[in-house]
Amino acid sequence: MKTATYEVANTIDNFFFLTAGAGDLWGGTLLTAFNTMQIFTVYTVNDYFWEKYNPRPVNPDGSFDAGQSAWRTTLKYTTGKPIVASIKIAALYAYTGSVATAFAFGGAATAGASVIFFVNNLAWDYYDSLVAGPAGPSKDM
């Protein structure tokens, strides 16, 4: 579900910026579809490895630690976002042939996706803390 909520918001963000960058609805739709698939893949793999090898720590009292969640989300971000951003900008460049357009609109889409990434991860960490409580997250990943 974490990937699904991220993908819906991110697809809207990409459609807006990539359509503007492409200059037409067809290009924006094509670039959004491509980037949705690549982001889904990178995000899912990255999140899986984080949850498997470095799961969210649980406070003994089961409370949510926003600072710890923000730090962990930042680390997760640094392992996935450079790959996603590079592919997004390269795809926009391949479609438009313009370095300036690729960096301007690809960068804007990446900035929007960054906000979405952090909000989504913090929200899901908070939700997990409510559901899992002191027992911690499920190990059935």
N, C-alpha and C positions, 0 to 999 in steps of 0.2 A: 504494500500500500504506500510505503514511503516513496518508492520510485514513481508510482502512479500519480500521486499528488504533485510531485516535483515536475513530472513530464507534462502534465496538463498546463500548469502555470508557465513552464518554460516554452512550450509550443506556442502559446499566445505571445509571449515576449519575442520569440524568434520570428513568428509570422509578421509582427508589426515592423521590426527593424530590418529583417531580410527582404520583405516586400519593398520597403522604402529604398533599400540599397540596390536591389535588382532593378527597380524602376518600373516593374510591371507585376501584375497579379500572378501570371504563370511562373515567372522566375521566383517570386516570393514563396509560392506554394511548393515548387520543386525544391528549393533550398531548405524550406522548413521541414519538408518530409525527410530529406536526406539527413539533416541535422538532428531531427527527432530520433531517427534510428541510431545514429552514431552516439548521441548523448545517452540514450537509453542503455546502450551497450556499455559505454565507459562508466557511467554512473552506477549501474547495477554491479558490474565487476568490482569497481573500486569500493562500493559500500559493502559488498559481500566479504571482501578481504578484511576490511576494517572490523566488521562485526564478528568475523570468525577469529581473527588473530589479535584483536585489541578491542574486545567488547566494552560497552559503556560501563564504567565503574558504578557501583551502587553504594550509596551512603548507608551506613548501618541502620539508620532510622527510616530509610526508604524515601527520604526527601529528595527533591530535585535540586541539583547544583547547577545553576545557570552559568556560572563562570567556568566550571569544568566542561560543561557541554559546549560552550562557545569555543574554548580552547581546542577541544577534540574536533569540533566541526571545522575549525581553521586548518588543522593538520590534514583532515580528510580532503578539504578543498584544495590544498596545495599538491595533493597527489593525483587529483583527477582533472581539475580545471585547466591546467596548461595544455593537456592533450585535447580536450574538447574545444578550447578557444583556437588552437592552431588549426584544427580540422575545419572549424566554422569559417575562419578568416580565409583559409585556402580555398574552400568551396565558393565563397563569395567572390574571391579574386578570379577563380576559374570561370565563373559565370559572367562577370562584368569586364574582366581584363584591366581593372583599375585598382592599383595598390591603395590609393587614397580612399576610394569607396569601400574597399575590403576592410581596411583598418578602422575607418570611421563607423560604418554601420555594423561590422562584425564586432568591433570593440564595444559599441553601445549595447548590442544584444548580449554580449558577454557580461557587461556591467549589470544589466538587468537580471540576467540569470544568476549572478553572484548573490544579489539580494535574495532572490527566490531560494537559492541553495541554503543560505544561512537560516532564513525564516523556516523553511521546511524542516531542516535538521533539528533546530531547536524545538520546534513544535512537536516533532515525533519523539525526541528525547524526553520532553515533558510528558507526553502521552504515555510513553513506555514506563516512566517512573510512577505514573498513577496506576497503570495496569499491573506492572510487575511488583511494585512496592519493595519491601525489604528483601524479597526472594531474588531480585535481579531479573535481567532479561532472560528470555527463553533460550536455551542452548540448542533448540531444535532447528537451527538455521540451515 
